[in-house]
Amino acid sequence: MISVYDIRLKIIPNAPVYTFIVLSLLAPIIMNGALDSQIILSILAGLLLSAPFALLWILSDGRLMGLGDAKIVLGLGIMLGLSQGLVVVLLAFWIGALFSIILLLFRKSGFTMKSEIPFGPFLIAGAFITLVGNFDLGSIANLFQSLVF
């Protein structure tokens, strides 16, 4: 839902993203039946991952990236932890770059270097790929190592 909203209106509504953050915080309780000690590390991971996005929003007065993207990354970091959260962000940038290059190659699409492209859908796609593939930094490093050597 967040992706569709971001694609159509180029804004991420607060209600769904705050719900996602709360559910990410409650997930250890729901899954383990108790508050896990890992929750503190998960919160720190979310804060650490979302900080660059929030800083980019602050420094650009929202022109380069919206605050909604930082909120999504906060929830993803809490839910997935630091290792998988970094993979999500990495995949989101790769997918977004590939998508943007393809749009720029097709001049008839009307996209230019100054066109706005919502980043939320790429974050969601990166999270989906990370969850389905069960990727973390170690598995990505192994993949690169096997490709290079």
Summary of the structure (lengths in Angstrom):
residues: 149
radius of gyration: 16.4
end to end distance: 40.8
largest distance: 54.6
contacts: 429
relative contact order: 0.13
helix: 79%
strand: 0%
